[in-house]
């Protein structure tokens, strides 16, 4: 096992500079719940761990009906789950974050890590994709902002540059009468990886769907949008027939594989059922807000 | 290998130690600081046997690098009892026979303390969800859940 260097920079500029020394094979350490296991198992290697948890910009956590949500990349899921305003405004994202791992894992795991780890079955990614969240990053070229959808490339991969740090995830303030929801299917009650995950944001105005976004997890190489399904709802009353149709259309957006968690056919069936349930949950929340 | 110097607070007392960057908090607690109450189970963050409190949040010490705790506050199972007076959770675990082999017990006690510190009156479901990251292969969990609920009731007075 080669020598490992550990640093905990106190500023973003210092972190960017440390990461720029490619010869050291640096890796960003946030919660470490994936990285430390991968390093120990030899799945990933690193010569230098840059612990980003002491950088103030990465510890921001703010939620308000005016300015929306800002979650720093080092904020553990537990802090987000305990944040009353975040839960009030983005119940779908918070329920997704609350599903990740155990209490112990929640204390460490971050939304940013869930996203950057690039698992197709990540719970918070469909929730963020449905919310059209954006990512603010820092790198040698300065600060960049892009949509979560632009970050998703493939299993275990993102479009982040090797020296680019995810600083924070931002979500716009919820539109009037809009609400989000996330649910997943796992074979037991807790502590498992999604067979299928579905996130949705729905806006209701005058009893009809004004806008909708539906994102699917664990049924493709990355989380993906079910655009046809979402479009089918717009302008319609959100009744059972509309949900049934959206569920069926979401199935055609899914590109699942068969693995130990479920066959492709089973996953397609689950997408339809789960999409209906998630939409129903988002509708109920949106009605309370409208 | 060059070692890192780390200072932290362990069970209310200042500690300092030298560690390699790769060493986990669990290894340092047991092998350097002689706090062997914290157990290693899976070493992959699945079983909760190595649970400790890091700045009042329960974490798996096998998934924390030792240098990460610089300046932080740590609590382990050794910090639960007040001298010879067991913590109510420890007493209730004994009364309810909520342990058999005992390897998972320190982790359960620390995780349960984290719950009761935040929520003095948890429901049975809340206890079960909160402790889902702690595995016990002996008791079947029921006695553990009862012990935690009973300790919570006693601590509420």
Boltz contact constraints between the chains, C-beta under 6 A:
constraints:
  - contact:
      token1: [A, 3]
      token2: [B, 1]
      max_distance: 6.0
  - contact:
      token1: [A, 4]
      token2: [B, 21]
      max_distance: 6.0
  - contact:
      token1: [A, 4]
      token2: [B, 22]
      max_distance: 6.0
  - contact:
      token1: [A, 6]
      token2: [B, 21]
      max_distance: 6.0
  - contact:
      token1: [A, 6]
      token2: [B, 67]
      max_distance: 6.0
  - contact:
      token1: [A, 32]
      token2: [B, 63]
      max_distance: 6.0
  - contact:
      token1: [A, 33]
      token2: [B, 63]
      max_distance: 6.0
  - contact:
      token1: [A, 36]
      token2: [B, 63]
      max_distance: 6.0
  - contact:
      token1: [A, 37]
      token2: [B, 44]
      max_distance: 6.0
  - contact:
      token1: [A, 102]
      token2: [B, 132]
      max_distance: 6.0
  - contact:
      token1: [A, 102]
      token2: [B, 133]
      max_distance: 6.0
  - contact:
      token1: [A, 103]
      token2: [B, 58]
      max_distance: 6.0
  - contact:
      token1: [A, 103]
      token2: [B, 130]
      max_distance: 6.0
  - contact:
      token1: [A, 103]
      token2: [B, 133]
      max_distance: 6.0
  - contact:
      token1: [A, 104]
      token2: [B, 48]
      max_distance: 6.0
  - contact:
      token1: [A, 104]
      token2: [B, 51]
      max_distance: 6.0
  - contact:
      token1: [A, 104]
      token2: [B, 58]
      max_distance: 6.0
  - contact:
      token1: [A, 104]
      token2: [B, 59]
      max_distance: 6.0
  - contact:
      token1: [A, 104]
      token2: [B, 60]
      max_distance: 6.0
  - contact:
      token1: [A, 104]
      token2: [B, 133]
      max_distance: 6.0
  - contact:
      token1: [A, 107]
      token2: [B, 57]
      max_distance: 6.0
  - contact:
      token1: [A, 107]
      token2: [B, 58]
      max_distance: 6.0
  - contact:
      token1: [A, 107]
      token2: [B, 59]
      max_distance: 6.0
  - contact:
      token1: [A, 108]
      token2: [B, 59]
      max_distance: 6.0
  - contact:
      token1: [A, 190]
      token2: [B, 132]
      max_distance: 6.0
  - contact:
      token1: [A, 191]
      token2: [B, 132]
      max_distance: 6.0
